[in-house]
Amino acid sequence: MAGSSKKIIYAALAGNSLIAITKFIAAGISGSSAMLSEGIHSLVDTGNQGLLLYGLHRAKRPADSDFPFGYGKEIYFWSFVVAILIFALGAGISIYEGIHRLLEPKPLGDPTINYIVLGLAMLFEGAAWYFAFKEFSKVKGSIGYIEAVQKGKDPTLFVVLFEDSAAMLGLLFALVGVALGDFTGNSMFDSMASIAIGLLLGATAIWLAYETKGLLIGESAKKSVVQGIRELVNKSDYVEHVNEVLTMHMGPEYILVNLSIDFIDDATADEVEDSIESMDQQIKQTFPNVKRVFIETEKRKNKRVEMPV
């Protein structure tokens, strides 16, 4: 999964870098507010991909005495930072630029360069979007796309897909704004396109922040994983009841598991130890993302005790 994440990010990084340069050149030549907003959009996306790569690099650091469970959550933190940057820089500057041009309109220059750049940007951005969509579809499996985003544990996959989707819509807004401004001679349409791009980025950032917040705080593993662990542990001859299966993602590929188990009363200490060791091995073999397992013995609550007659 980490390899897929990097491929998507590198592809988006290369595309957005080139697109940002061409958009800024077009904005400078034509004076289009919508093109300037699109340039800012691509520049922010480029920076965001750099932050995601940095987060992936930091998350690989081994555990130490200060962080005994490793640094996997760094990728969640940097994904959240990306969402904030999209909102603060991308959305904020685009909306400001659009309102500024509405209040102080300026005549637009030759829009030909804008059409050329927007056409090329759609081609490059569309290729990056398709690549991200293809990789995300592989990872999500048979569940729906919205559900996959809500349950996904690797934010880099859906962050890039969201960014590319917003970029494609932003390009359409810019194209409509530039075209209407060209046909009518009224720069108001160009300014309104800039505001629309800003609102689109704001909505994207809010959704991304919401989806990454749970991972940053500490989301549990998928229900199928939790249920699978419970069923596996229940198969032991020495387990009377599984009280709790608590899980937490410490990173996209790092699950921490804490089990509370009521062992049968006549099990010896050696039998309990052997059973715990067997459970630990089976859980990690069945679910490779489970890296640490903690098991505590605890009597079942409201357990019925047979009194001697």
N, C-alpha and C positions, 0 to 999 in steps of 0.2 A: 504493500500500500504506500509506503514511503517513497518508493521508486516512482509510482504513478503520480504522486503529489509533485515531486520534483520535475517530472516531465511537463506537467501542466503549467507549472509556475515558470519554467524556463521558456516555454513556447509563448506564454502571455507576456513575459518580460521583454523578449526580443521584439514581438509585434508592437507592443505599446510604446517602446522606445522610439522606433522608427515613425510610428503614427504621430506621436506627440510632436516631433520635430517638424513634420510636414504640416501639421495643423497650425502650429505657431507661425510658420512661414506664410501660410495662406491667410491667417488672421491679420498679419502685418501688412500684407499686400492689399487685401480687400477691405480691411477695417471692420470685419464682421464680428459682432459680439458673440454670436452663437459659435463661430469657429474658435474664438478665444476661449470660450467655456469648454469646448470640446478638447482643446489643447491642454487646458488645466486638468480636465478629466483624465486624459491619457497620461499626463505627467504624474498625477496622484496614483493612478493604477500602477505605473512603473515603479514608483517608490514603495507601494504596497507589496508588490511581488518581491522586491528586495528585502523587505521586512519579514515576509513569510519564509524566504530562504534562510534568513538569519535565525528566525525562530526554530526552523528544522535543525539547523546546525547546533544551536544551543541545547535543544531538547535531547541530543544524542550524548551529552556528557554523562559519564558514569556516576552512580550514586556515591555520596561521601558522607562524612559525619554530620555535616550541616543539613544535607538533603538526603536522608537514608533511602528514600523511595525514588531517587533520581530527579531529573529535570524535565521530564516529559511534558509537564503542564506549561512549559515556556511557550509551546506552540499555541496553546489556548490564549495565553496573555497577548502574544503578538498578533493573533487573529483579531482579538478585541481592539487592540490599538489600531489595526487597519480599518476597522469599522468606524472608529472615532475620527480618523484622518479623512475618510471619505466624507463624513458629515461636516467636519470643521473646515477642511480645505476645499474639497470638490464642490460640495453643496453650497457652502457659505460664499465662496468667491464667485461661483456661477450666478447665484441669485443676486449678489451685490452688483456684479457687472451688468446683469440684465436690467435691474432697476435704475442703475446709474445712466445707462444708455436711453432708457425710457424718459428720464427727466431731462437729459441733455443729449438729444438725438444728433447724430452726425450722418452726413450722406455716405452711402456705401460705395465702394469702388467696384471695379470689374469683378463680378462673381465667378468668372470662368474657373479661376484657380480653386475656388471653393468646391465646385462641382467635381473637379478632377480629384482633389484630395479626399473628398467625402466618398467618392466611388472607390478609390484605392483603399481607404480606411475600412469601408464595408467589406471589401474582399479579404483583407488581412485579418480584420476582427472576426469575420465570419469563420475563417479557417481556425483561428484560435478557439472560438466558441465551440465549433464542432469537435475539436480535439478534447476540450474540457468536458463537453457533454458525453462524448463517447467513453471517456475514462470513468466519469461519474456513473454512467449507466452500468458499466461492468461491476463497480463496487456495490451499487445499491441492491443488485439482485432482483428479486421478483416483486418487491414492495414498491409503492408509488413514489414519485419524485418528492413531493412535499413531505411525506412520511420519512423518506430517506434523509432529507435535510434535518428534520426534527430529531431523528434517532442517530444520525451520523456522528461518529466519534473523531473523525479527522476533518477539522474545519477547513484545512487548506483546499480540499476538493471542492466544497460548495462555495467557499469565498471567491475563488477564481471564476467559477461558473456564474455566480451572481454578478461579479464585476463585468464579465464579458457580456452577459445578458443586458445589463444596464448600459454598457457601451454601445451595443447594437441599437437599443431603443433611443439612446442619446443621439446617435448618428442620424436616425430617422427624424427626430425632432429638429436637428440642425438643418437637415436637407429641406424639410418643409419650411422652416423659417427663412432660410436663404432664398429658396424658390419664390415664396410669397413676397419677400422683400424685393427680389429682382423683378417680378412681374408687375407689382403695384408701385414700386419706387418708394415705398413706405418702410423705413427702418424699424418701425414698431414691431413688425412680425419677427425680425431678427432678434430683437431684445426679448420678446416674449418666449422665443425658442430657448434663449439662454436661461431664463427663469424656469422654464419647464425642465430643462436638463438638471438644474440645481435641485428642484423638487424631487426628480427621479433619483438623484444621488442620495438625497436625504432619506427617502423611503428605503432605499437599498441599505444604507448604513444602519438605520434603526432595526431592520429585520436581521441583519448580520450580527449586530450587537446583542439582540435578544437570543439568537440561536447559540452564540458562543458563550453567553453569560453562564448558562447551566454547566457547560463543560469546565469553565474556569472555577466555578464554585465547587463542583464535584458531582458529576452525574454517575449513576449506576450503569452497570453493563446492560446489554440488551436483555429483554425478558426471556428470550430463548436461552441465553447463556445462564441466567440465574436459575431457570427451571431445570436446565440440563445438569447443573451442579447439584441441585437438590435431589434429582432422581438418581444421580450417580452415587451420592453419599448414602441415600436410603437403601441401596442394595447391600450395604455391609451387614453382615450377620450380627454385628455387635452394636448397631445403632437402633435405638428404640424410636427416637423421634428427632427430626431436624427442626430446631426452634427458629433459627434465623439464617438467612443467606444474605449477607451484606456485601455489596461490591462497590467499587469506585474506580473510575478511569483516571489513572495518574498520567496518561498520555494516550494517543490514538491506539497504540499497540501494547499498553501496559495496564493490566487489570489487577487490582488489589482485592482479595477475598477474605472475609472474616465469617467463620461459621460458628454457630452455637448449637451444640449437639448434646442430646440426652442419650448416653450409652446405657445398655442393659445393666441391671443391677448386679448380676453375677459375673460380669466381665472382669477379668484380672487386669492388673496394671500393665502387664506385658501385652496382653491382648489389645488393650486400648491403644498403647503406643504403636504396635504393629498396624492396627487399623488406621490410625492417624497418618502414619508414614505412607501407607498404601493409598489413602484418599488423596494426599498431597500429590503423589506421582500421577495418579489417574486423572485428576483434575487438570494438571498442567499438560499432560499428553493429549487429552481430549480437547482442551481449549488453550492453544499455544499462547494466546495473549495474556493468560493468567500467569503472572510472574511471582507473586507472593501469596501464600495461603496461611491464614492464622486460624487455629481451631481451639475453641474453649469448650470445656465440658460444663454443662449446666442442666439442672433438673427442669423438666418440662413444667411450665406453669399450669396450675390447676390439675396437676397430675393426681389421678385417683390412687390412693394407697389402700391395699387390702389389709384389713386388720385381722389378726389371728382370732379364731373362735375359742 
